[in-house]
C-alpha cells in the first residue's frame, strides 16, 4: 500500500515537472505579446492628428500627443509643440488612446437626443399650464 502511494506521488511530481515548464512563458515571449497588443491598438487608432495617445514607457518617460507614424517595429508620437519622438513597441508600458469609435459617437448622439425628447415630454404639461 505504501509502495503504491509513493509511486503515485512520484508519478504526479514527475508529470508536474514536465508540464509546468511547457506552460511558463519566457520574458521575451511576454514582451512580444505585449508589443503585438500595442501594435494592434495603434492599428485600430490609425495615424494623424485625430489619433491622440498618452504613453508611459518602461523608463518612466511619459509621452502625450498624436501618432504621426506607425511601422512594424516602431511608431512616432508628435506632441503639441511639434517634437516627434520615435519609440519601439517593446518600450511601451502603458498606453491610452483618447479616441471614440464611430459607433460610440452615434450612441452618444442618440442618447442625448432621447434625453432631450424625454425631458420635453415630461415638461410639456407644465409648459401648457403657463
C-alpha positions as CSV (number, residue, x, y, z in Angstrom):
1,X,0.0,0.0,0.0
2,X,2.8,2.4,0.9
3,X,4.7,1.5,-2.2
4,X,1.7,2.3,-4.4
5,X,1.2,5.6,-2.7
6,X,4.8,6.6,-3.1
7,X,4.7,5.5,-6.8
8,X,1.6,7.6,-7.4
9,X,3.1,10.7,-5.6
10,X,6.4,10.3,-7.6
11,X,4.5,10.0,-10.9
12,X,2.5,13.1,-10.1
13,X,5.6,15.1,-9.3
14,X,7.4,14.0,-12.5
15,X,4.3,14.8,-14.5
16,X,4.1,18.3,-12.9
17,X,7.8,18.9,-13.6
18,X,7.3,18.0,-17.2
19,X,4.1,20.1,-17.7
20,X,4.8,23.4,-15.8
21,X,7.8,24.5,-18.0
22,X,5.6,23.9,-21.1
23,X,3.1,26.5,-19.8
24,X,5.5,29.0,-18.5
25,X,6.3,31.9,-20.8
26,X,9.7,33.5,-21.0
27,X,10.2,37.2,-20.7
28,X,10.8,37.6,-24.4
29,X,7.5,35.9,-25.2
30,X,5.7,38.2,-22.8
31,X,7.3,41.3,-24.3
32,X,6.5,40.1,-27.8
33,X,2.9,39.6,-26.8
34,X,2.7,43.0,-25.2
35,X,4.3,44.6,-28.3
36,X,1.8,42.9,-30.5
37,X,-1.1,44.1,-28.3
38,X,0.2,47.7,-28.5
39,X,0.7,47.4,-32.3
40,X,-2.9,46.2,-32.7
41,X,-4.2,49.1,-30.6
42,X,-2.3,51.6,-32.7
43,X,-3.6,50.0,-35.9
44,X,-7.1,50.5,-34.6
45,X,-6.4,54.2,-33.8
46,X,-4.7,54.9,-37.1
47,X,-2.3,57.9,-37.6
48,X,-2.9,61.6,-37.8
49,X,-3.9,64.5,-35.6
50,X,-7.1,62.6,-34.6
51,X,-5.1,59.6,-33.2
52,X,-4.4,61.1,-29.7
53,X,-2.5,58.9,-27.2
54,X,-0.9,59.1,-23.8
55,X,2.0,56.7,-23.2
56,X,4.2,55.6,-20.3
57,X,7.4,53.9,-21.3
58,X,9.4,51.4,-19.3
59,X,12.0,54.0,-18.3
60,X,9.1,56.1,-16.7
61,X,9.1,58.6,-19.6
62,X,5.6,59.9,-20.4
63,X,4.6,61.0,-23.9
64,X,1.4,62.7,-25.0
65,X,0.4,63.7,-28.5
66,X,-0.8,62.1,-31.7
67,X,0.5,59.1,-33.7
68,X,2.3,60.6,-36.7
69,X,3.8,57.3,-37.9
70,X,3.2,53.6,-37.2
71,X,5.5,50.9,-38.6
72,X,6.0,47.2,-37.9
73,X,8.8,47.8,-35.3
74,X,8.3,51.3,-34.1
75,X,6.0,54.3,-34.0
76,X,6.3,58.1,-33.7
77,X,4.4,60.4,-31.4
78,X,4.3,64.1,-32.1
79,X,3.5,66.4,-29.2
80,X,1.7,69.8,-29.1
81,X,5.0,71.7,-29.8
82,X,5.7,69.6,-32.9
83,X,8.5,67.5,-31.5
84,X,8.4,63.9,-32.8
85,X,9.7,61.0,-30.7
86,X,10.2,57.6,-32.2
87,X,9.6,54.6,-29.9
88,X,9.8,50.9,-30.3
89,X,6.7,48.9,-29.3
90,X,8.6,46.9,-26.8
91,X,9.4,50.0,-24.8
92,X,5.7,50.8,-24.0
93,X,4.5,50.1,-20.5
94,X,1.0,51.7,-20.6
95,X,-1.0,53.2,-23.5
96,X,-4.2,55.1,-23.5
97,X,-6.0,56.4,-26.6
98,X,-8.4,59.3,-26.4
99,X,-10.5,58.4,-29.5
100,X,-14.0,57.3,-29.7
101,X,-15.2,54.9,-32.4
102,X,-17.9,55.9,-34.8
103,X,-20.4,53.6,-33.1
104,X,-19.6,55.2,-29.8
105,X,-20.2,58.7,-31.2
106,X,-23.5,57.6,-32.7
107,X,-24.6,56.1,-29.4
108,X,-23.8,59.3,-27.6
109,X,-25.7,61.3,-30.1
110,X,-28.7,59.0,-29.9
111,X,-28.6,59.1,-26.1
112,X,-28.6,62.9,-26.0
113,X,-31.5,63.0,-28.4
114,X,-33.5,60.6,-26.4
115,X,-32.8,62.6,-23.2
116,X,-34.0,65.8,-24.9
117,X,-37.2,64.2,-26.2
118,X,-38.0,62.6,-22.8
119,X,-37.3,65.9,-21.0
120,X,-39.6,67.7,-23.4
121,X,-42.4,65.1,-23.0
122,X,-42.1,65.3,-19.2
123,X,-42.1,69.1,-19.1
124,X,-44.8,69.6,-21.8
125,X,-47.7,69.6,-19.3
126,X,-46.0,72.2,-17.1
127,X,-45.3,74.4,-20.2
128,X,-49.0,74.3,-21.2
129,X,-50.2,75.3,-17.7
130,X,-48.4,78.7,-18.0
